[in-house]
Amino acid sequence: MELFNIRDVPEFSAKKFGSKIALQIKSGYSFSSVTYEQLNNKTAQLAEYLMSNGIKKGDAFAVYGENRPEWAIAYLSIARTGAYIIPIDSMLKEQEIKLILHFIGAKGIIVSPRFNDIIREIKDGLPELRHVISMDEAKHPYELDFNEALEKGRILIEKGSLKHRDVQMDIDDPYVILFTSGTTGQSKGVMLTNRNVSHDIINATKLISFSESDRFISMLPLHHTFEATAGFLVPLYSGCTITYARSLKPVEIIEDIKDSQSTIMLGVPLLFEKIILGIKRAIKASLVKSTVVNSMLAIEKGSKFLLGVKLAGPIFKSLRDQSGLSTINLMISGGSALKPEVAQAFEDFGFTLFQGYGLTETSPIVTINPRNKYKHSSIGVPIEGVEVEIDSPNENGEGEIKVKGPIVMKGYYNNKTATDEVIKDGWFYTGDIGYRDKDGYFYISGRKKAIIVTEAGKNVYPEELEEKLCESNMIEEALVLPVINNQSKREEVGAIIYPNPELIESVLKKNMSEAETEKELRQVIKEVINSVSDEVADYKRIKHFELRYEEFPKTTTKKIKRYLFVNKHING
């Protein structure tokens, strides 16, 4: 299929899949659903309403809420107007959201009721934010009810208004801008074009084909590009049904999977680790069952080694039924590195789990394991039409992974300096260190850039926190860096702090013991860190810090030599 504009997805999917259910969510004892035909009609109606109120190509319109059909309708409706879609991370704090909306000059927002109060608090400071549409019943005078907006759009279309059909969109026009972090003065909004995302959709499905009978369970936040592309647009392109999990409570997720008979699950490594841990704990709870399962695992591994035959399917059928995941035939992990032993554990029990690799700046899928030829420790092979190379490999073949092709972003919104730092001669430099094996499969072995990736797959940008820390007159310099949690072996946010010399001097004048001096300084700095952590999303919270009593070593341009502290161990 030829590349396409994302705005056209509802219309061509409606023509192909008609009355088939596209989106659904559990409501009481049944599902509230939207067919492909209804999705096309609703997005046309909402787009028409927005355009009748002055929203046009090149404007910015945000969507902010939990995973639900209204979020999907909002996203596709904004696309049909030609305005930039601005998905908002629901974990961000008020000030972070305000900065994003101000920086992009958002004309409006479609918001879930659970976040209405946040918008109410920041709206007065955003004069350009003229339109607020609630995904449910409107509760404030400045809001419009979602269904009311749809009805107004329907009436406009009945009267012959079809402004949404007149929007001219080029394949290389950006249609969505994703902010990779809460913004400071130097915002980084990733501009993805129709070409970027449609190429990713078409060619990812060549490596992992989906059928109309597949049913996705959607749990990862839709504002994240992995879920937006792979868990939202891919299934709509393929005619699948998407079920939105009611919450992240394991019990409700399992119920939703069972009731919807879901077949495809996308997740981050932490999710899969918790699932397999739960299965193993349930087995250990019964000594008899544990003995039986261990024997069955031995049979499975023996059959695979001696005969090349996998018996996990029939052997562990009852166990999968008990886990509530029996209908799932494919699990795909993204966001951060998946431990090979976790994928192997799933395979031992008869599940298929493998990983892919990508970044927001690459739409996101760069590589993925082929469905029938995967390697657990690998991030897979490049999708068609995308070049992946190792830059300046060392003697072990390791170097920075760089990507070239139609999936690479147009650039960072209004930030040419940041764009030029990562895109050179058409190549996007990922900042990840990796290598390629003889079969063409790629592997991640480290990271060059400073980004911290949490266990939930969230990106934390150290510079943002460093700037906030240094706003305090108690801190002279700060270096934020990843700290490995000894139990989970995952990255957490840590910091090394050089306190203000005057603060150090004032404490030293008290003539306390060295331990008491350290304790008092730590208390002062801890209060600053807690204050900063309260202003940012919880996943950015600084969990560990230590003090140093001299300036950091710096480059000739006065930047801290971050690389000297990459493997630094922070104690507390």
C-alpha positions in Angstrom: 0.0 0.0 0.0 1.2 3.5 -0.7 2.0 5.9 2.1 -1.0 7.9 3.4 -2.0 10.8 5.5 -3.0 9.9 9.0 -6.1 12.1 8.7 -7.4 9.6 6.1 -7.2 6.5 8.4 -10.9 6.7 9.6 -12.3 7.0 6.1 -10.4 4.2 4.4 -10.7 1.9 7.4 -14.4 2.4 7.4 -14.6 1.5 3.7 -12.7 -1.8 4.4 -14.0 -2.8 7.8 -17.4 -1.2 8.0 -19.5 -2.4 11.0 -16.6 -4.3 12.7 -15.8 -3.0 16.2 -12.8 -0.7 16.2 -12.7 0.5 19.8 -14.2 -0.7 23.0 -14.0 -0.4 26.8 -15.8 -2.3 29.5 -18.7 -0.4 31.0 -20.5 -2.3 33.7 -21.1 -5.9 32.6 -20.7 -5.2 28.8 -18.6 -3.3 26.4 -19.2 0.2 25.1 -18.0 0.0 21.5 -17.3 2.1 18.4 -17.4 0.5 14.9 -15.2 1.6 12.1 -18.1 3.3 10.4 -19.0 5.2 13.6 -15.3 6.1 14.1 -15.3 7.7 10.7 -18.5 9.6 11.3 -17.6 10.8 14.8 -14.1 12.0 13.8 -15.6 13.9 10.8 -18.2 15.5 13.0 -15.7 16.6 15.7 -13.3 17.9 13.0 -16.2 19.9 11.4 -17.1 21.4 14.7 -13.5 22.4 15.4 -13.0 24.0 12.0 -16.3 25.9 12.3 -14.8 27.4 15.4 -11.6 28.6 13.6 -9.3 25.7 14.1 -7.2 25.3 10.9 -4.1 23.7 9.5 -1.0 24.6 11.4 -2.8 25.4 14.7 -2.0 23.2 17.7 -4.7 21.3 19.6 -4.0 19.1 22.6 -5.5 15.8 23.8 -5.1 14.9 27.5 -6.5 11.9 29.3 -6.4 8.2 30.0 -6.8 5.5 27.3 -10.4 5.4 26.1 -12.3 5.6 22.8 -12.8 9.4 23.2 -9.0 9.9 23.3 -8.7 8.0 20.0 -11.6 9.9 18.4 -10.1 13.2 19.6 -6.6 12.3 18.1 -8.0 11.4 14.7 -10.5 14.4 14.6 -7.6 16.9 15.2 -5.7 15.1 12.4 -8.6 15.7 10.0 -8.5 19.5 10.6 -4.8 19.7 9.7 -3.9 21.1 13.1 -1.0 19.6 15.0 -2.0 17.0 17.6 -0.4 17.6 20.9 -0.7 14.5 23.1 -0.1 15.3 26.8 1.6 12.9 29.2 -1.0 12.4 32.0 1.8 12.0 34.5 3.1 15.5 34.1 2.4 18.2 36.8 0.5 21.4 36.2 3.5 23.6 35.5 5.0 21.2 33.0 1.7 21.0 31.1 1.3 24.8 31.2 4.8 25.2 29.7 4.1 22.8 26.9 0.7 24.4 26.0 2.3 27.9 26.2 5.3 26.9 24.1 3.3 25.4 21.3 0.5 28.0 21.5 -2.3 25.5 21.8 -5.6 26.8 20.7 -7.6 24.2 22.6 -7.6 20.9 24.4 -9.8 17.8 24.6 -9.5 16.6 28.2 -10.7 13.7 30.4 -12.8 14.8 33.5 -10.1 13.4 35.9 -7.8 16.2 34.6 -10.3 19.0 34.3 -9.2 20.6 37.5 -5.6 20.9 36.3 -6.7 22.7 33.1 -8.9 25.0 35.2 -5.9 25.9 37.3 -3.7 26.8 34.3 -6.2 28.1 31.8 -6.1 31.7 32.9 -2.4 31.8 32.2 -2.9 30.5 28.6 -4.8 33.2 26.7 -4.6 31.3 23.4 -6.3 28.2 24.9 -9.8 29.2 23.8 -11.4 25.8 23.5 -11.8 23.2 26.2 -13.8 20.1 25.4 -14.5 17.5 28.1 -14.5 13.8 27.2 -17.5 13.4 29.4 -20.1 15.8 30.7 -18.8 19.4 31.0 -18.5 20.6 34.6 -17.2 24.2 34.1 -18.7 27.1 32.2 -15.8 27.3 29.8 -16.0 23.6 28.8 -18.0 22.0 26.1 -19.4 18.5 26.4 -17.8 16.0 24.0 -21.2 14.6 22.7 -22.5 18.2 22.3 -19.5 19.0 20.1 -20.2 15.8 18.0 -23.9 16.8 17.7 -23.0 20.3 16.5 -20.6 18.8 14.0 -23.3 16.4 12.8 -25.7 19.2 12.2 -23.1 21.3 10.3 -22.4 18.3 8.0 -26.1 17.7 7.4 -26.4 21.4 6.4 -23.7 20.8 3.8 -20.6 22.0 5.6 -17.6 19.8 4.7 -14.6 22.0 5.7 -12.7 19.0 6.9 -12.7 17.6 3.4 -11.1 20.7 2.0 -7.9 20.5 4.1 -4.9 20.0 1.9 -2.3 17.8 3.7 1.0 16.9 2.2 2.7 13.6 3.0 5.6 15.5 4.5 3.6 17.8 6.7 3.9 17.3 10.4 0.7 16.2 12.0 1.7 15.4 15.6 4.2 17.0 18.0 5.3 14.9 20.9 7.0 16.5 23.8 9.5 14.0 25.1 9.7 15.6 28.6 8.2 18.3 30.7 9.6 21.4 29.1 12.0 24.0 30.4 13.1 27.0 28.5 14.5 24.7 25.8 11.5 22.6 24.7 11.9 19.5 22.6 8.8 18.8 20.6 9.3 15.9 18.2 7.6 16.7 14.8 6.4 13.6 13.1 5.0 13.7 9.6 2.5 11.6 7.7 5.3 10.0 5.8 7.2 9.1 9.0 4.3 7.3 10.7 2.6 5.8 7.7 5.9 4.2 6.6 6.4 2.9 10.1 2.9 1.4 10.1 3.1 -0.3 6.7 6.5 -1.8 7.1 6.2 -2.9 10.7 3.2 -5.0 9.7 5.3 -6.6 7.0 7.5 -8.1 9.7 4.6 -8.9 12.1 1.4 -9.4 10.2 -1.9 -8.9 11.9 -5.3 -10.1 10.8 -8.8 -8.6 11.2 -9.5 -11.3 13.8 -6.7 -10.0 16.1 -7.7 -8.1 19.2 -5.4 -5.7 21.0 -5.5 -4.9 24.7 -4.4 -1.3 25.2 -2.6 -0.5 28.5 0.4 1.7 27.7 -0.5 5.4 27.7 -1.6 6.6 24.3 0.4 9.8 24.5 3.5 7.6 24.2 4.5 7.1 20.5 5.0 3.3 20.9 1.4 2.8 21.9 0.1 5.5 19.5 1.7 3.9 16.5 1.9 0.2 17.4 -1.1 -0.1 19.7 -3.5 2.4 18.0 -2.8 3.2 14.4 -1.4 -0.2 13.4 -4.5 -2.1 14.6 -6.8 0.5 13.0 -4.9 0.1 9.7 -5.2 -3.7 10.0 -8.8 -3.9 10.9 -8.3 -5.2 14.4 -10.3 -4.4 17.5 -8.8 -2.4 20.3 -9.9 -2.9 23.9 -8.9 -0.2 26.4 -8.1 -1.6 29.8 -10.2 0.1 32.5 -7.2 0.6 34.7 -3.7 -0.8 35.4 -5.0 -3.0 38.2 -3.8 -6.6 37.4 -7.3 -8.0 38.3 -9.1 -5.7 35.9 -6.5 -6.1 33.1 -7.0 -9.9 33.3 -10.7 -9.5 33.3 -10.6 -7.3 30.2 -8.3 -9.7 28.4 -10.6 -12.6 29.2 -13.8 -10.8 28.3 -12.4 -9.3 25.1 -10.5 -12.5 24.1 -7.5 -10.3 23.4 -4.8 -11.8 21.2 -2.1 -9.0 21.2 -0.5 -7.3 24.1 2.1 -4.5 24.0 4.0 -3.6 27.1 7.2 -2.4 28.7 9.7 -4.8 30.4 8.5 -4.0 33.9 5.0 -5.2 33.0 6.2 -8.5 31.6 8.5 -9.0 34.6 5.6 -8.6 37.0 3.4 -11.0 35.0 6.0 -13.8 34.9 6.8 -13.2 38.6 3.1 -13.6 39.4 2.9 -16.8 37.5 6.0 -18.2 39.2 4.7 -17.1 42.7 1.4 -18.9 42.0 3.3 -22.1 41.1 5.5 -21.9 44.2 2.5 -21.5 46.4 1.7 -25.1 45.7 4.5 -27.6 46.4 2.7 -30.3 44.3 2.1 -28.0 41.4 5.6 -26.7 41.6 7.0 -30.2 41.3 4.8 -31.0 38.3 5.6 -27.7 36.6 9.3 -28.2 37.0 9.0 -31.7 35.5 7.0 -30.3 32.6 9.6 -27.6 32.0 12.3 -30.2 31.8 10.3 -32.1 29.2 9.7 -29.0 27.2 13.4 -28.0 27.2 14.4 -31.6 26.4 12.0 -31.8 23.4 13.3 -28.5 22.1 17.0 -29.5 22.5 16.7 -33.1 21.1 13.8 -32.9 18.7 13.7 -29.2 17.8 10.0 -29.3 18.8 8.2 -26.9 21.2 5.8 -28.7 23.4 5.0 -25.7 25.7 1.7 -25.1 23.9 -0.1 -28.3 24.9 1.9 -28.9 28.1 1.1 -25.6 29.8 -2.4 -25.0 28.4 -4.1 -25.3 31.8 -1.5 -23.0 33.4 -2.1 -20.3 30.7 -5.9 -20.7 31.2 -5.4 -20.1 35.0 -3.3 -17.0 34.3 -6.1 -15.4 32.3 -3.8 -14.9 29.3 -4.7 -18.0 27.3 -6.0 -16.0 24.3 -2.8 -14.0 24.0 -0.7 -15.3 21.1 1.8 -12.4 20.8 3.4 -10.1 23.3 5.7 -7.3 22.2 8.0 -5.3 24.5 9.3 -1.8 23.9 10.3 1.3 25.8 13.5 -0.1 27.3 15.6 -3.3 27.1 13.9 -6.6 27.9 15.8 -9.1 29.9 16.3 -12.2 27.7 15.5 -14.5 30.6 12.1 -12.9 31.0 11.3 -13.6 27.3 12.6 -17.1 27.7 10.5 -17.7 30.7 7.4 -16.7 28.7 8.4 -19.0 25.9 8.9 -21.9 28.4 5.2 -21.5 29.3 4.1 -21.4 25.7 3.8 -17.6 25.1 5.5 -15.7 22.4 7.3 -12.5 23.6 10.0 -10.5 21.8 11.2 -7.0 21.6 11.6 -4.2 19.1 13.5 -0.9 19.3 12.6 2.7 18.5 12.5 6.2 19.7 10.0 9.0 19.6 12.1 10.7 16.9 11.8 7.6 14.7 8.0 7.3 14.8 9.0 5.0 16.8 9.7 1.5 15.3 13.3 1.1 13.9 13.8 -2.6 14.4 11.7 -5.5 15.4 12.1 -9.2 15.7 10.3 -11.1 12.9 7.4 -13.0 14.3 8.7 -16.5 13.3 12.4 -15.8 13.6 13.2 -13.9 16.8 16.2 -13.7 19.1 15.4 -13.0 22.7 18.5 -10.9 23.4 18.2 -8.9 20.2 16.1 -5.8 19.3 15.6 -7.4 15.9 16.2 -6.3 12.3 15.4 -2.9 10.6 12.0 -2.5 9.0 11.9 -2.2 5.2 13.2 1.1 3.8 15.2 2.0 6.9 19.0 2.0 7.2 20.6 1.2 10.5 24.4 1.4 11.0 26.9 1.4 13.8 28.9 4.6 13.8 32.7 4.3 14.3 32.6 0.8 15.7 35.3 -0.3 18.1 37.3 -3.6 18.1 34.2 -5.4 19.3 32.0 -3.9 16.6 30.2 -1.6 19.1 29.4 2.0 18.3 26.5 4.5 18.3 23.4 3.3 16.5 22.4 5.7 13.7 19.2 5.6 11.7 18.3 6.9 8.2 15.1 6.7 6.3 11.4 7.9 6.0 10.7 7.3 9.7 13.2 10.0 11.0 11.4 13.0 12.4 11.2 16.4 10.6 13.0 17.9 13.6 12.4 19.4 17.0 9.7 22.2 16.9 11.3 25.6 16.8 14.7 24.2 18.0 17.1 24.0 15.1 20.1 23.7 17.5 18.8 20.6 19.1 17.8 19.2 15.8 21.3 19.7 14.3 22.8 18.0 17.3 21.1 14.6 16.5 20.5 14.7 12.7 23.7 14.9 10.6 23.8 14.3 6.8 20.3 12.7 7.0 21.4 10.3 9.8 19.7 10.4 13.2 22.1 9.6 16.0 20.2 7.7 18.6 22.7 8.0 21.5 22.4 4.3 22.1 25.5 2.0 21.8 25.0 -1.3 20.0 26.3 -3.8 17.6 25.1 -6.1 14.8 25.5 -9.8 14.5 26.3 -11.9 11.3 22.6 -12.4 10.7 21.9 -8.7 10.6 20.2 -8.6 14.0 21.0 -5.6 16.3 21.7 -5.4 20.0 21.8 -2.6 22.6 24.9 -2.6 24.9 24.8 0.8 26.4 23.9 4.5 26.1 25.9 7.4 24.9 23.6 10.2 25.7 22.5 11.3 29.1 18.8 10.2 29.0 17.7 8.0 31.9 15.2 5.3 31.1 13.1 4.2 34.0 11.8 0.7 34.6 8.5 1.7 33.2 10.2 2.9 29.9 9.8 6.6 30.7 12.6 8.9 29.5 14.0 11.4 32.0 16.2 14.3 30.7 18.9 15.2 33.3 19.3 18.7 32.0 15.7 19.6 33.0 16.2 18.5 36.6 19.7 20.0 36.8 18.3 23.4 35.8 15.6 23.2 38.4 18.0 22.1 41.1 20.4 25.0 40.4 17.7 27.5 40.7 18.1 27.1 44.4 20.7 29.3 46.1 21.6 26.3 48.2 23.1 24.4 45.2 26.1 25.5 43.2 26.2 22.7 40.7 24.2 19.5 40.1 24.7 16.4 37.9 21.7 14.1 37.4 22.5 10.6 36.3 21.1 7.1 36.3 21.5 4.9 39.3 21.0 1.1 39.0 18.6 -0.3 41.6 20.3 -3.3 43.1 17.1 -5.4 43.2 15.4 -4.6 39.9 18.7 -3.9 38.0 16.8 -1.0 36.4 17.7 2.7 36.1 16.4 5.2 38.7 17.1 8.9 39.0 20.1 10.0 41.1 22.1 13.2 41.6 25.4 14.4 42.7 25.2 17.8 44.3 27.9 20.4 44.9 26.3 22.7 47.5 26.7 26.5 47.5 30.2 27.1 49.1 28.6 29.7 51.4 26.3 27.1 52.7 29.2 24.7 53.3 31.1 27.4 55.1 28.2 28.3 57.3 27.7 24.7 58.4 31.4 24.2 59.0 31.5 27.2 61.3 29.4 25.3 63.7 32.4 23.1 64.5 30.4 19.9 64.4 31.9 16.4 63.8 32.3 15.4 60.1 29.3 13.1 60.4 27.1 15.8 61.9 28.2 18.3 59.2 27.4 15.8 56.5 24.0 15.1 58.1 23.0 18.8 58.3 24.1 19.5 54.7 22.2 16.5 53.4 19.1 17.6 55.2 19.2 21.1 53.6 19.9 19.6 50.1 17.2 16.9 50.6 14.6 19.6 51.2 15.6 21.3 47.9 15.5 18.0 46.0 12.0 17.2 47.5 10.8 20.6 46.4 12.0 20.0 42.9 10.6 16.5 42.8 7.2 17.8 43.8 7.2 20.0 40.7 7.8 17.3 38.2 6.1 14.0 37.1 6.6 11.2 39.7 8.8 9.1 37.4 11.3 12.0 37.4 11.6 12.1 41.2 15.2 12.0 42.4 15.5 8.9 44.5 19.2 9.0 45.4 21.8 11.7 45.9 25.2 12.3 47.3 27.3 15.4 48.0 30.6 16.5 46.7 32.7 19.4 48.1 34.4 20.8 45.0 33.4 21.9 41.5 32.8 19.3 38.8 35.5 18.9 36.2 34.5 20.8 33.0 35.2 21.1 29.3 36.7 24.2 27.8 33.1 25.3 27.1 32.3 25.0 30.8 30.1 22.0 30.6 30.4 19.3 33.2 32.3 16.2 31.9 29.3 14.0 32.3 31.1 10.9 30.9 33.5 10.8 33.9 30.5 10.0 36.1 28.6 7.5 33.9 29.4 4.5 36.1 29.4 6.4 39.3 27.8 4.5 42.3 25.6 6.7 44.5 25.0 5.3 48.0 22.1 7.2 49.3 
